[in-house]
Structure formats: C-alpha cells, structure tokens
C-alpha cells in the first residue's frame, strides 16, 4: 500500500520503507532513484537508495570499450554515475563493443568491394593490398568512434 507524504516541503509516494519523489528534480531522481528515511544524529534524513558499484573489469574491454568509458567519464558524467550505481556500466560498455564489431563486420565487405580490395589484387600486389586494407581499417575505426562510441 502506498501513501503520499511531505517531508521538508517535498512530496513523496511512500511504498513500504521506500520514498519515491513526486517531482523528479535531480539526475538521480530522474533515473527513478528512491530514498529511505533514516535517523542521523537524532534528525530524520532522506538517504538515497544506492548500492556500492561493482568494480569494472577493464581487462574485458577492448579499445572501443575503454574509449567509451573515458568519454562517459569526461562528457556524460551523470550517465556514467547512474550506470555505475545501477551496475549497468559494464553491460553498456560491452554493448558498445558489440555494436562496433557488428558495424565493422558489415561495412568491411562493402568498402573492400568499392575500393577494389580483391583476392586477385592480394595475389598480384600484396603490398598495395595491405596498405589499402590498413587505410580501410583505420577509416572504419574512425567512423565507428564518431558514430557509435563518442555519442
């Protein structure tokens, strides 16, 4: 059973021991953050219901996952903090990596064809083929960074 309650001029919906703000003002509240009422030094205080974030296993991340992590920390700090607190950050980073890998897999064949990177070229002029392939790989990685990782 839930009830409406006002604490320090702010309205909450109380469900059991959980207080849900009616007006969501902070990033924490906008991401469905809730509170609990606790006594601290003989005063009632609203304490956010958060868990200590899990540690990230950076060894599982490739360069795209690490770049996304750096981007979130530097440019999307609220999203980074929320995902950390909700233990969704590692899943998000792995999802970004999967998106990049799928993008690279799909686009590589198209670009190889349009650039004339064929088995025939590879057998006739390996050096030229390898240079073009390296350029193509770098180009695809740059596009993936701009369109998937750094957004």
Buried (B, 14 or more C-beta within 10 A) or exposed (E): EEEEEEBEEBEBBBEEEBBBBEEEEEEBBEBEBBBEBEEEEEEEEBEEBBEEBEEBEEEEBEEBBBBBBEBBEEEBEEBBBBBBBBEBBBEBBBEBBEBBEEBBEEBBEEBBEEBEBEEEBBEEEEEEBEEBBEEBEEEBBEBBBEEBBEE
